[in-house]
Amino acid sequence: MIELRGVTVELGGRAVVDAVDVTVADGEWLALIGPNGAGKTTLLRAVARLVPFTGEIALDGRAATELPRSDLARLVALVPQEPSTPPWMTVAEYALLGRTPHLGPLAKEGARDRDAAARALGRLDLLPFADRRLGTLSGGEKQRVVVARALAQEASIVLLDEPTAALDIGHQQQALELLDGLRAESGLTLVAAMHDLTLAAQYADRMVLLDAGRVVADGSPADVLTEAAIARHYGASIDVVPVGDRLAVVPRRAVARVEE
């Protein structure tokens, strides 16, 4: 579904993404992890063609640079970390923006578009908020609305930049379970930049660890989330703990020894 070959993005004369080779299978959930400044967000933006890049990106077998913008928008939905949320717009209106790629020039939304937006809001428990203006919502509520807009787009590839950052633990779980359910139902392909390594390990099939714009590890959570790798690339001491058939990452507190 997604192929990146030698993808490099330079910003301010510096390679923020540096010769990245990654393939994401149809229906796979890939988590991009890495320390701050590793290039995770920039890599997502390159796939969405929001920043210039060198190298090759193919989406569903087609070169991304050759896809018309309208085709790209129907294929790829992006949930940004800091989305634009006009305070005067209602939740229903904002979710309906996800249908824009499906409309012709000067066309208005029809019943199918309104139904798709309503379904997306319903899946995130947002229908009671439909008439609320975005400016009246909490940060977590806005984040759920942004995810709903992406779901209303009905794209087969969804790129998520820290999708749970503003959510409480209950809504984190709700949003990720919803995405995983949609993946099971319709073969949705997910690429998510995530700081929470435990959540990433709970939901992702595969992880790519980035550092200084380069891929330094690629594999299953068990292969990538090692104490040595986290120490080397994050500068953190952690324990990796089995939880069922998944993993949890627990920070190891440095406790000073008290002499008797």
Secondary structure, DSSP 4 states (H G I P E B T S, - for coil): -EEEEEEEEEETTEEEEEEEEEEE-TT-EEEEE-STTSSHHHHHHHHTTSS--EEEEEETTEEGGGS-HHHHHHHEEEE-SS----TTSBHHHHHHGGGGGGSPTTPPP-HHHHHHHHHHHHHTT-GGGTTSBGGGS-HHHHHHHHHHHHHHTT-SEEEEESTTTTS-HHHHHHHHHHHHHHHHHH--EEEEE-S-HHHHHHH-SEEEEEETTEEEEEE-HHHH--HHHHHHHH---EEEEEETTEEEEEE----PPPP-
